[in-house]
């Protein structure tokens, strides 16, 4: 604890405080955490051999900024049922804490950013110690506990077991620039999630500079307007005690009103320069000068650095104020690089301590450079607190429940005219009848497009999820088709129009099997043109272990009259290129059923994968699918559909093969009929998953481990003929298939922004109509 030497008795009383053994121990642990975090980065960059010469990197200043907050949280507040999302650049702090708690071996501390070692940013799937949330994509990890809270509540309704615990986010203030932060904070579901606690590390610096206009007051008002409880921790006890002295109010106002950059510069001043600059040139300058002149140099330097985010007592008081009936944000003032020689420097974000600075830090913290990984003596106050905390935070292993077996085929054969989009809703309803134990674990989500994506029937059947039951005032309105019955047992979650929220939610719902041992089948539905907007957070959700299904519908230039702004071009490539994700673009309703069920069957378990379904509103004659009536032949067709494709039309000696997918299949069949009339027999290959076929080709070439049988069945070598591919998307999606048998090809697709119009005009404009397919085929075979 502190006790200042001053020039008058009044001030001496004001700036001294009694010792608190627990706070003393916390401060000792904080110093050790700071040292460990700094040493991990130092070792990775200055000690470990660097064979490539490339920058290794790390964030010593960002770690130092939040070391007090994390120490106070882990060793004073957390319970085993709580979960924490740690800001990406503070990963060394997290590993340092886990090391002191005994769950990380010393051998790992020297492996930061090494191949197979501690990750650059916290990772649930790749780090060896406890990481509650993977972070690294700025803004996404910060919001993850919101969706984790909803997922936990949803799991509780499925399992019947209450699941308490706070969900903490440790957020860097620069992350508040991310739109994802505010999309999440403002969502209507969040206001009732009292387990949400965000702690903002307000160090007022970004990558390159001191941020000039970060105003805590503005941040406070934004969160208050969203219904959050706001707790601001500006100053520590030493500085607050100085404010209680004569002239203290003037000093407080001076510090609060000065620009961020000016304050940051004061942090790097000597005591003599600080005495000159701190009073400023306002009317209260003499009053401030008189106050700070009554304080010795050491106390003055400590005081200007004594912000609330670095004061354990101030943070403890803030935690005690948390209102568990609504989300809370704690805004903690901090110094970037606190405790380091680089503290407060505007370019300290990625700077590394020199050997001299590292030794200086060791001396100041009373550490040993030759033994950087030392733990506390178990009999010391800090050592006993570490042991006690490790015991208190121990988590029982939650047994994983095997997901229910998902059926593969409901046995129906659709007839008439239908769309793949409409088939989605029908398949979900069939699931409630054919496999209710599976259907109970399905949860759908959409950003205010439930009715326009054909989920109305499902929604009417299962209800809308809400933290509490709400009366449906339109239940007796005969003209209301979609009934909005909100209840905690509902299975559809409706979000605002924010695609990032949607995919972040389904990613967390798709991680419940590994978090709480309860597998779910989350399905998110949104307009296909907006999949690209949501791709980065969804991809990051997969990296973090979330297994979910994303349905993009309606899709492509087949939207026609919607115009170019709503016509997706690149989305077929997403499933081809996205790791840990299978994509399907079914052409017929039965293929929606088969692929959706297959996607669900691979979720909720180790080694599972996510899936992306690209659906269409184009009406298609379902008889064109020519589904075999023989049970064995039907099952063969289903397996081919799930594996990536099938020959929809096959002749004995084809002159060419037309390869198509999704909504383009009727046009491909039309072109095939016209070519046959010209005496040119062709096969028609319906591709349901370009991505799976690409994996099979890679494996055939010795570059993967996927099965290759599907290529032998749909593109046998004995039928190696010229190929025309056509897709309502970028033509490169299917272009690789010509390499299966090294044949000539023409690749039709969409590679420019669209136009509004009727379907024939739009297809003709992009060269994907039946005429274009016929011409391309003739070019290859005549």
C-alpha positions in Angstrom: 0.0 0.0 0.0 1.1 3.6 -0.3 2.1 6.3 2.2 3.2 9.6 0.8 5.8 12.0 2.1 4.4 15.6 1.9 5.0 19.1 3.0 2.0 19.6 5.2 0.1 17.5 7.7 -3.3 17.9 6.0 -2.1 16.5 2.7 -0.1 13.7 4.5 -3.3 12.4 6.0 -5.2 12.7 2.7 -2.8 10.6 0.6 -2.1 7.7 2.9 -4.2 4.6 3.5 -4.2 1.6 5.8 -2.8 -1.6 4.5 -5.1 -4.3 3.2 -3.5 -7.7 3.1 -5.7 -9.0 0.3 -5.0 -6.0 -1.8 -1.3 -6.3 -1.1 -1.4 -9.8 -2.4 -3.4 -8.8 -5.5 -0.8 -6.1 -6.2 2.0 -8.7 -5.9 0.1 -11.1 -8.3 -0.5 -8.2 -10.7 3.3 -7.5 -10.9 4.0 -11.1 -11.5 1.3 -11.3 -14.2 2.8 -8.2 -15.9 6.3 -9.7 -15.7 5.2 -13.1 -17.2 3.2 -11.5 -20.0 6.1 -9.1 -20.9 8.6 -12.0 -20.7 6.6 -14.2 -23.0 6.7 -11.6 -25.7 10.3 -10.7 -24.9 11.3 -14.4 -25.2 9.5 -14.9 -28.5 11.2 -11.9 -30.1 14.5 -11.4 -28.3 15.5 -14.9 -27.0 14.1 -17.6 -29.2 16.0 -18.2 -32.4 14.3 -16.6 -35.5 15.2 -18.7 -38.5 13.1 -16.7 -41.0 13.9 -13.2 -39.8 10.3 -12.2 -40.0 8.8 -10.2 -37.2 7.3 -12.4 -34.5 5.4 -9.6 -32.6 3.3 -9.4 -29.6 1.7 -6.7 -27.5 3.5 -5.9 -24.3 1.8 -2.4 -23.9 -1.7 -3.8 -24.5 -1.1 -6.5 -22.0 0.2 -4.1 -19.4 -2.9 -1.9 -19.9 -5.2 -4.6 -18.7 -3.0 -6.6 -16.2 -4.6 -5.0 -13.2 -8.2 -5.5 -14.5 -7.6 -9.2 -15.3 -5.8 -9.8 -12.0 -8.6 -8.3 -10.0 -11.2 -10.2 -12.0 -9.6 -13.7 -11.8 -8.3 -13.5 -8.2 -11.2 -11.6 -6.7 -14.4 -12.0 -8.6 -14.7 -14.9 -10.9 -16.7 -18.1 -10.1 -16.3 -21.4 -11.9 -19.6 -20.8 -13.7 -18.5 -17.5 -15.2 -16.9 -17.1 -18.6 -14.6 -14.4 -19.9 -13.7 -13.1 -23.4 -10.3 -11.6 -23.3 -9.3 -8.9 -25.7 -7.0 -10.3 -28.4 -3.8 -8.5 -27.5 -3.9 -9.6 -23.9 -3.4 -13.3 -24.5 -0.1 -13.3 -22.7 -1.9 -12.0 -19.6 -4.4 -14.8 -19.8 -1.6 -17.4 -20.1 0.3 -15.8 -17.3 -2.7 -16.1 -15.0 -3.4 -19.7 -16.0 0.2 -20.5 -15.3 0.0 -19.0 -11.8 -3.2 -21.0 -11.2 -1.3 -24.2 -12.1 -3.1 -25.2 -15.3 -0.4 -24.3 -17.8 3.0 -26.0 -17.7 6.2 -23.8 -17.7 7.3 -25.3 -21.0 4.5 -23.5 -22.8 5.5 -20.0 -21.7 8.4 -19.9 -24.1 6.3 -20.9 -27.1 4.2 -17.8 -27.7 3.6 -17.4 -31.4 5.7 -20.5 -32.1 4.4 -23.3 -34.4 2.2 -25.5 -32.2 2.7 -23.2 -29.2 0.6 -20.5 -27.5 -1.5 -18.7 -30.1 -1.1 -15.0 -31.0 -4.6 -14.5 -29.7 -6.7 -16.6 -27.3 -8.0 -19.7 -28.9 -10.4 -22.3 -27.5 -9.3 -24.9 -30.0 -5.5 -24.4 -30.2 -4.3 -23.1 -26.8 -3.4 -25.8 -24.2 -5.0 -23.9 -21.3 -8.5 -22.7 -20.5 -9.8 -20.2 -23.0 -13.5 -19.4 -22.8 -13.8 -17.5 -26.0 -11.6 -17.3 -29.1 -10.8 -13.7 -29.9 -8.6 -12.0 -32.4 -11.0 -10.6 -34.9 -11.6 -7.2 -33.4 -15.1 -6.7 -32.2 -16.2 -10.3 -32.7 -14.7 -11.7 -29.6 -16.0 -8.8 -27.5 -19.6 -9.5 -28.5 -19.3 -13.3 -28.2 -20.4 -13.5 -24.6 -23.7 -11.9 -25.5 -24.5 -14.7 -27.8 -23.0 -17.1 -25.3 -25.4 -15.9 -22.7 -28.4 -16.5 -25.1 -27.0 -19.9 -26.0 -26.6 -20.8 -22.3 -30.2 -19.8 -21.6 -31.4 -21.7 -24.6 -29.5 -24.8 -23.5 -31.2 -24.5 -20.1 -34.6 -24.8 -21.7 -33.5 -27.9 -23.6 -31.8 -29.6 -20.7 -34.2 -28.4 -18.0 -31.2 -27.5 -15.8 -30.6 -23.8 -14.9 -27.3 -22.5 -16.0 -26.1 -19.5 -14.0 -22.9 -17.5 -14.4 -21.8 -14.1 -15.7 -20.4 -13.5 -19.1 -17.6 -11.0 -19.1 -16.0 -9.2 -22.0 -12.7 -7.5 -21.7 -12.8 -4.9 -24.4 -10.1 -2.6 -25.8 -11.5 0.9 -26.3 -10.3 0.9 -29.9 -12.7 -2.0 -30.5 -15.6 0.5 -29.9 -15.0 1.7 -33.4 -16.3 -1.6 -34.7 -19.9 -1.6 -35.9 -20.3 -5.1 -34.6 -20.0 -3.8 -31.1 -23.0 -1.5 -31.4 -25.1 -3.8 -33.4 -24.8 -6.3 -30.6 -25.1 -3.8 -27.7 -28.3 -2.4 -29.2 -30.1 -5.6 -29.9 -33.4 -5.8 -28.1 -32.6 -9.3 -26.6 -29.6 -7.9 -24.8 -31.5 -5.6 -22.4 -32.7 -8.5 -20.4 -29.4 -10.3 -20.1 -28.2 -9.3 -16.7 -25.3 -11.7 -16.8 -23.5 -9.6 -19.4 -20.6 -7.5 -18.0 -18.3 -5.6 -20.3 -15.1 -4.0 -18.9 -13.7 -1.5 -21.3 -9.9 -0.9 -21.1 -10.0 2.8 -21.8 -6.4 3.5 -22.5 -7.2 6.1 -25.2 -4.6 4.7 -27.7 -4.9 2.8 -31.0 -2.3 1.2 -33.2 -0.6 4.3 -34.3 -1.5 7.2 -32.0 -3.2 8.7 -29.0 -6.9 8.8 -30.1 -7.8 12.5 -29.8 -11.6 12.3 -29.4 -12.3 9.3 -27.2 -14.8 10.8 -24.8 -15.9 8.6 -21.9 -19.1 10.7 -21.6 -20.2 9.8 -25.1 -19.5 6.1 -24.5 -21.5 6.3 -21.3 -24.4 7.9 -23.0 -24.5 5.4 -25.8 -24.6 2.4 -23.4 -27.1 4.1 -21.2 -29.4 4.7 -24.2 -29.1 1.0 -25.0 -30.4 0.2 -21.5 -27.1 -0.9 -20.0 -25.9 -0.1 -16.5 -22.8 2.2 -16.7 -20.1 2.2 -14.1 -17.1 4.5 -14.7 -13.9 3.9 -12.8 -11.8 7.0 -13.5 -9.3 7.4 -10.7 -7.6 5.3 -8.0 -7.6 6.0 -4.3 -4.3 7.9 -4.3 -5.5 10.4 -6.9 -9.0 10.6 -5.3 -7.4 11.4 -1.9 -5.5 14.2 -3.6 -8.8 15.5 -4.9 -10.0 15.7 -1.3 -7.4 18.3 -0.5 -7.7 22.0 -0.9 -7.5 22.7 -4.6 -8.5 19.1 -5.4 -11.6 20.0 -7.3 -9.6 22.3 -9.6 -7.1 19.5 -10.2 -9.9 17.0 -11.0 -11.5 19.4 -13.6 -8.1 20.0 -15.1 -7.4 16.3 -15.7 -10.9 15.6 -16.9 -11.0 18.5 -19.4 -7.5 18.2 -20.9 -7.2 16.5 -24.3 -6.2 12.8 -24.4 -2.9 13.6 -26.0 -1.9 16.2 -23.4 -2.6 13.7 -20.6 -0.6 11.0 -22.3 2.3 13.4 -22.6 2.2 14.1 -18.9 2.7 10.4 -18.2 6.2 10.6 -19.8 7.3 13.7 -17.9 9.8 14.0 -15.1 8.4 15.4 -11.8 9.9 18.7 -12.5 8.3 19.0 -16.0 5.1 17.7 -14.6 4.9 20.5 -12.0 5.3 23.0 -14.9 2.7 21.5 -17.2 0.0 20.0 -15.0 -1.4 23.3 -13.7 -2.0 24.6 -17.2 -2.7 28.2 -17.9 -6.4 28.5 -16.7 -7.8 30.5 -13.9 -7.2 27.7 -11.4 -3.5 27.2 -12.4 -2.1 28.7 -9.2 -4.5 26.6 -7.0 -3.4 23.4 -8.7 0.2 24.4 -8.5 0.0 25.0 -4.8 -1.6 21.6 -4.3 0.9 19.6 -6.3 3.8 21.5 -4.8 2.8 20.1 -1.4 3.4 16.6 -2.6 6.8 15.0 -3.0 8.0 13.9 -6.5 7.4 10.2 -6.0 3.8 10.7 -4.9 3.2 13.2 -7.7 4.4 10.7 -10.3 2.3 7.9 -8.8 -0.7 10.1 -8.6 -0.8 11.1 -12.2 -0.7 7.4 -13.1 -3.2 6.4 -10.5 -6.2 5.7 -12.8 -9.1 3.5 -11.7 -8.2 0.6 -14.0 -5.0 0.2 -12.2 -6.4 0.4 -8.6 -7.6 -2.8 -7.1 -9.8 -1.1 -4.5 -11.5 1.0 -7.1 -12.2 -2.0 -9.3 -13.5 -4.0 -6.3 -15.9 -1.2 -5.6 -17.1 -1.2 -9.2 -17.7 -5.0 -9.2 -19.8 -4.6 -6.1 -22.2 -2.2 -7.9 -23.1 -4.6 -10.8 -26.8 -4.9 -11.3 -27.6 -8.4 -12.4 -31.0 -7.4 -13.9 -29.5 -5.7 -16.9 -26.2 -5.7 -18.9 -23.4 -3.8 -17.3 -20.5 -1.9 -18.8 -17.5 -0.9 -16.6 -15.5 1.9 -18.2 -12.0 1.7 -16.6 -9.5 4.4 -17.3 -6.1 2.8 -17.9 -2.6 3.6 -19.3 -1.3 1.7 -22.2 1.9 0.1 -21.2 1.3 0.8 -17.5 4.3 -0.2 -15.5 6.6 -0.5 -18.5 9.3 1.9 -19.6 7.1 2.5 -22.7 4.1 3.6 -20.7 2.0 6.2 -22.5 4.1 6.5 -25.6 1.9 7.0 -28.6 3.7 4.3 -30.7 4.0 1.7 -28.0 1.3 -0.6 -29.4 3.6 -3.1 -31.0 6.9 -1.8 -29.6 9.1 -4.3 -27.8 11.3 -3.6 -24.8 15.0 -3.6 -25.4 17.2 -5.8 -23.3 18.1 -2.7 -21.3 14.4 -1.9 -20.7 13.6 -5.5 -19.9 16.4 -5.5 -17.2 15.1 -2.1 -15.9 11.6 -3.7 -15.6 13.0 -6.7 -13.7 14.7 -4.4 -11.2 11.5 -2.3 -10.7 9.4 -5.4 -10.2 12.1 -7.3 -8.2 12.2 -10.2 -10.7 15.1 -12.3 -12.0 15.9 -12.0 -15.7 17.7 -15.4 -15.5 14.6 -17.1 -14.1 11.6 -15.4 -15.8 9.1 -18.1 -15.1 9.3 -18.3 -11.3 6.0 -18.9 -9.4 5.3 -17.6 -5.9 6.4 -19.3 -2.8 3.3 -21.4 -1.8 3.5 -20.0 1.8 3.5 -16.4 0.7 0.3 -14.4 0.8 0.3 -14.2 -3.0 1.1 -17.9 -3.4 -1.8 -18.8 -1.0 -4.2 -16.6 -2.9 -3.2 -18.3 -6.2 -3.8 -21.7 -4.6 -7.2 -20.6 -3.2 -8.2 -19.1 -6.5 -7.3 -22.2 -8.4 -9.4 -24.3 -6.0 -12.4 -21.9 -6.3 -12.3 -21.7 -10.1 -12.0 -25.5 -10.7 -14.6 -26.6 -13.1 -16.1 -30.0 -13.2 -15.8 -31.8 -16.6 -19.2 -31.6 -18.3 -20.0 -34.9 -20.0 -20.8 -34.5 -23.7 -24.2 -35.8 -24.8 -24.3 -37.6 -28.2 -26.5 -35.7 -30.6 -29.6 -37.6 -31.6 -29.4 -39.5 -34.8 -30.6 -37.4 -37.7 -32.7 -39.2 -40.3 -31.4 -39.2 -43.8 -34.6 -39.4 -45.8 -38.3 -38.9 -45.0 -39.3 -40.9 -48.0 -41.4 -38.3 -49.7 -41.0 -37.5 -53.4 -42.1 -33.9 -54.2 -44.2 -33.3 -57.3 -45.6 -30.3 -59.0 -43.7 -27.0 -59.1 -41.8 -25.7 -56.1 -38.7 -23.8 -55.0 -35.8 -24.8 -52.9 -36.4 -21.9 -50.5 -39.9 -23.2 -49.8 -38.5 -26.7 -49.3 -36.5 -25.5 -46.3 -39.6 -24.7 -44.2 -41.3 -28.0 -45.3 -38.2 -30.0 -44.3 -38.2 -28.4 -40.8 -41.9 -29.2 -40.3 -41.3 -32.8 -41.5 -38.6 -33.0 -38.9 -41.0 -32.2 -36.1 -43.2 -35.1 -37.2 -40.5 -37.6 -38.3 -37.8 -37.0 -35.7 -39.2 -34.9 -32.8 -36.1 -35.5 -30.6 -33.9 -34.0 -33.3 -36.4 -31.2 -34.0 -36.3 -30.2 -30.3 -32.6 -29.3 -30.7 -33.1 -27.3 -33.8 -33.0 -23.5 -33.3 -33.4 -21.2 -36.2 -32.4 -17.5 -36.4 -33.0 -14.8 -38.9 -32.5 -11.0 -39.2 -36.1 -10.0 -39.6 -36.7 -12.1 -42.7 -38.6 -15.0 -41.3 -41.7 -14.7 -43.5 -39.8 -13.8 -46.7 -37.6 -16.8 -46.4 -40.5 -19.3 -45.9 -40.0 -20.0 -42.2 -43.5 -18.9 -41.2 -44.8 -22.5 -40.9 -41.9 -23.6 -38.7 -42.2 -20.5 -36.6 -45.9 -21.0 -36.0 -45.2 -24.6 -35.0 -42.3 -24.0 -32.5 -42.8 -20.4 -31.4 -40.3 -17.6 -30.9 -37.6 -17.7 -28.2 -37.7 -14.9 -25.6 -36.3 -14.6 -22.1 -39.9 -14.3 -20.9 -43.4 -15.1 -22.3 -45.1 -12.2 -24.1 -48.8 -11.9 -25.1 -49.5 -12.2 -28.8 -52.0 -9.4 -29.5 -52.6 -10.6 -33.0 -53.5 -14.2 -32.1 -57.2 -13.6 -32.7 -56.7 -11.6 -36.0 -57.9 -13.9 -38.8 -55.7 -12.1 -41.4 -52.5 -12.9 -39.4 -50.8 -15.8 -41.1 -47.5 -15.8 -39.0 -48.2 -16.0 -35.3 -45.5 -14.4 -33.1 -45.7 -16.5 -29.9 -42.8 -15.5 -27.7 -41.8 -17.8 -24.9 -38.6 -19.2 -23.3 -39.2 -22.6 -25.0 -39.5 -21.1 -28.5 -37.1 -22.4 -31.1 -36.8 -19.4 -33.4 -34.7 -16.3 -32.5 -35.5 -13.1 -34.4 -32.8 -10.5 -34.5 -32.7 -7.0 -35.9 -31.3 -6.5 -39.4 -27.7 -7.2 -38.4 -26.1 -10.1 -40.2 -23.1 -10.1 -37.9 -25.3 -10.7 -34.9 -27.0 -13.5 -36.7 -23.9 -15.5 -37.6 -22.3 -14.7 -34.2 -25.4 -16.1 -32.5 -25.6 -19.3 -34.5 -21.8 -19.8 -34.0 -22.3 -19.7 -30.2 -25.4 -21.9 -30.4 -23.2 -24.3 -32.4 -20.6 -24.5 -29.7 -22.9 -25.6 -26.9 -21.9 -29.2 -27.4 -18.4 -28.4 -26.3 -19.2 -25.7 -23.7 -22.0 -27.3 -21.8 -22.3 -30.8 -23.2 -25.6 -30.0 -25.0 -25.6 -30.3 -28.8 -27.9 -28.0 -30.8 -28.6 -27.7 -34.5 -28.6 -24.0 -35.2 -29.8 -22.8 -38.6 -29.4 -19.1 -39.6 -31.4 -17.8 -42.6 -30.6 -14.6 -44.4 -30.7 -13.1 -47.9 -27.9 -14.7 -49.9 -26.4 -11.3 -51.1 -25.7 -10.5 -47.5 -23.7 -13.7 -46.8 -20.5 -11.9 -47.7 -21.3 -9.2 -45.1 -21.6 -11.9 -42.5 -18.8 -14.2 -43.7 -15.9 -12.9 -41.6 -17.6 -13.4 -38.2 -19.1 -16.7 -39.3 -15.7 -17.9 -40.4 -14.3 -16.9 -37.1 -17.1 -18.7 -35.3 -16.0 -21.9 -37.1 -12.4 -21.3 -36.1 -13.7 -21.0 -32.5 -15.4 -24.4 -32.7 -19.0 -23.4 -33.6 -20.9 -25.7 -35.9 -23.9 -24.2 -37.6 -25.8 -24.1 -40.8 -26.2 -20.8 -42.8 -28.9 -20.6 -45.4 -28.6 -17.9 -48.1 -31.9 -17.4 -49.9 -32.9 -16.1 -52.4 -29.8 -16.1 -54.4 -28.1 -15.1 -57.6 -29.2 -13.1 -60.6 -32.2 -15.4 -60.6 -33.7 -12.7 -58.4 -34.0 -10.8 -61.7 -36.4 -7.9 -60.9 -34.5 -7.2 -57.6 -31.7 -5.7 -59.7 -27.9 -5.9 -59.4 -27.8 -4.6 -55.8 -29.5 -7.8 -54.6 -27.9 -10.3 -56.9 -25.2 -12.5 -55.4 -22.2 -13.4 -57.5 -19.4 -14.7 -55.3 -21.3 -16.7 -52.8 -21.0 -20.1 -54.6 -17.2 -19.7 -54.0 -17.7 -19.3 -50.3 -18.5 -22.9 -49.7 -15.8 -24.0 -52.1 -13.1 -22.1 -50.1 -14.3 -21.8 -46.5 -12.5 -24.2 -44.1 -14.6 -26.6 -41.9 -17.7 -25.9 -44.0 -19.6 -27.9 -46.6 -21.7 -26.0 -49.1 -24.7 -27.2 -51.0 -26.7 -25.6 -53.8 -29.6 -28.0 -54.3 -31.7 -27.9 -57.5 -34.8 -29.7 -56.3 -36.8 -29.8 -53.1 -35.8 -33.3 -52.2 -32.2 -32.3 -52.4 -32.9 -29.6 -49.8 -34.2 -32.3 -47.5 -31.3 -34.7 -48.1 -28.5 -32.0 -47.8 -30.0 -30.3 -44.8 -30.4 -33.6 -42.9 -26.8 -34.6 -43.9 -25.5 -31.2 -42.7 -27.3 -31.6 -39.4 -25.9 -35.2 -39.0 -22.4 -33.9 -38.9 -22.9 -31.3 -36.2 -22.7 -31.2 -32.4 -19.7 -33.4 -32.0 -15.9 -33.4 -32.3 -14.7 -33.2 -35.9 -18.1 -31.8 -37.0 -18.4 -29.2 -39.8 -20.7 -26.3 -40.6 -22.7 -26.0 -43.7 -23.9 -23.3 -46.2 -27.0 -23.9 -48.3 -27.7 -21.6 -51.2 -31.4 -21.7 -52.1 -33.5 -20.1 -54.7 -37.0 -18.7 -55.3 -37.1 -20.0 -58.9 -40.1 -22.3 -59.4 -39.0 -25.6 -60.8 -40.9 -28.6 -62.0 -40.0 -31.2 -59.4 -40.6 -34.1 -61.8 -37.4 -33.0 -63.6 -35.5 -34.6 -60.7 -36.5 -38.0 -61.9 -36.0 -39.5 -58.5 -35.7 -43.3 -58.7 -38.6 -45.3 -57.3 -36.6 -48.3 -56.5 -35.4 -47.9 -52.8 -31.8 -48.9 -53.5 -31.6 -46.6 -56.5 -33.1 -43.8 -54.5 -30.6 -44.3 -51.7 -27.8 -44.3 -54.3 -29.1 -40.9 -55.7 -29.3 -39.5 -52.1 -25.7 -40.5 -51.4 -24.5 -38.9 -54.6 -26.4 -35.7 -53.8 -24.9 -35.5 -50.4 -21.4 -36.3 -51.8 -21.5 -33.5 -54.3 -23.4 -34.4 -57.5 -25.1 -36.9 -59.8 -25.8 -37.6 -63.4 -29.3 -36.3 -63.9 -29.3 -37.4 -67.6 -26.9 -40.0 -68.9 -26.5 -41.3 -72.5 -24.3 -44.1 -73.8 -22.0 -42.1 -76.0 -22.2 -38.4 -75.1 -20.5 -35.8 -77.2 -20.3 -33.4 -74.3 -21.5 -32.9 -70.7 -23.4 -30.0 -69.4 -22.6 -29.3 -65.7 -24.9 -27.1 -63.8 -26.1 -26.4 -60.3 -29.1 -25.1 -58.4 -31.5 -22.9 -60.2 -29.8 -23.4 -63.6 -30.7 -27.1 -63.9 -33.9 -26.5 -65.9 -32.0 -24.4 -68.4 -29.3 -27.0 -68.7 -31.9 -29.6 -69.4 -33.6 -27.4 -72.0 -30.2 -26.9 -73.7 -29.6 -30.7 -73.6 -33.0 -31.3 -75.3 -32.2 -28.8 -78.1 -28.7 -30.3 -78.6 -30.3 -33.8 -78.9 -32.6 -32.5 -81.5 -29.5 -31.5 -83.4 -28.1 -35.0 -83.1 -25.7 -34.1 -80.4 -26.2 -36.4 -77.3 -25.0 -34.9 -74.0 -25.0 -35.8 -70.4 -26.3 -33.5 -67.8 -24.5 -33.4 -64.5 -26.2 -31.8 -61.5 -23.6 -30.5 -59.0 -24.9 -30.1 -55.5 -21.6 -29.2 -53.8 -18.7 -27.8 -55.8 -16.6 -27.8 -52.6 -17.0 -31.5 -51.9 -16.1 -32.3 -55.5 -13.0 -30.1 -55.3 -12.0 -31.9 -52.1 -12.4 -35.2 -53.9 -10.3 -34.0 -56.8 -7.5 -32.8 -54.5 -7.5 -36.2 -52.8 -7.3 -38.0 -56.1 -4.2 -35.9 -56.7 -2.7 -36.9 -53.4 -3.5 -33.6 -51.7 -6.2 -34.6 -49.3 -7.9 -37.4 -47.5 -11.4 -37.2 -48.7 -13.2 -40.0 -50.5 -12.9 -39.9 -54.3 -15.6 -42.4 -55.4 -18.1 -39.7 -56.4 -15.8 -38.5 -59.2 -15.7 -42.1 -60.7 -19.5 -42.2 -60.7 -20.3 -38.8 -62.1 -17.3 -38.1 -64.4 -15.9 -41.6 -65.3 -12.8 -41.6 -67.4 -14.5 -43.6 -70.2 -16.9 -40.7 -70.7 -14.2 -38.0 -70.8 -15.9 -35.5 -73.2 -15.8 -31.7 -73.6 -17.6 -29.9 -70.8 -19.8 -26.8 -70.5 -20.4 -25.5 -67.0 -23.1 -23.0 -66.0 -23.8 -21.5 -62.6 -25.8 -18.6 -61.3 -22.6 -17.2 -59.8 -19.0 -16.7 -60.8 -18.0 -19.2 -63.5 -14.8 -20.3 -61.7 -17.0 -22.1 -59.2 -17.3 -25.1 -61.6 -14.4 -24.5 -63.9 -12.0 -26.8 -62.0 -14.2 -29.9 -63.0 -12.6 -29.9 -66.5 -9.4 -31.0 -64.8 -11.0 -34.2 -63.5 -10.4 -35.8 -66.9 -8.4 -33.1 -68.6 -11.1 -32.1 -71.1 -11.8 -28.9 -73.1 -14.4 -26.7 -71.4 -16.4 -23.5 -71.6 -17.4 -21.9 -68.3 -20.6 -19.8 -68.1 -21.6 -17.7 -65.2 -21.9 -14.2 -63.7 -18.9 -12.0 -63.5 -20.4 -8.5 -63.7 -23.0 -6.6 -61.8 -26.6 -7.4 -62.7 -29.5 -5.6 -64.2 -33.2 -5.6 -63.2 -35.5 -7.3 -65.6 -37.4 -10.5 -66.2 -35.6 -13.8 -65.9 -35.0 -14.4 -69.6 -33.5 -10.9 -70.1 -31.2 -11.2 -67.1 -30.0 -14.7 -68.0 -29.4 -13.6 -71.6 -27.5 -10.5 -70.3 -25.1 -12.7 -68.4 -24.8 -15.5 -70.9 -26.2 -18.2 -68.8 -29.5 -18.9 -70.7 -30.2 -22.0 -72.7 -29.1 -20.3 -75.9 -25.7 -19.6 -74.4 -25.4 -23.1 -73.2 -26.2 -24.5 -76.7 -23.7 -22.2 -78.4 -20.9 -23.1 -76.0 -21.6 -26.8 -76.5 -21.5 -26.4 -80.3 -18.3 -24.5 -80.0 -16.7 -27.5 -78.3 -18.0 -30.4 -80.3 -18.3 -29.1 -83.9 
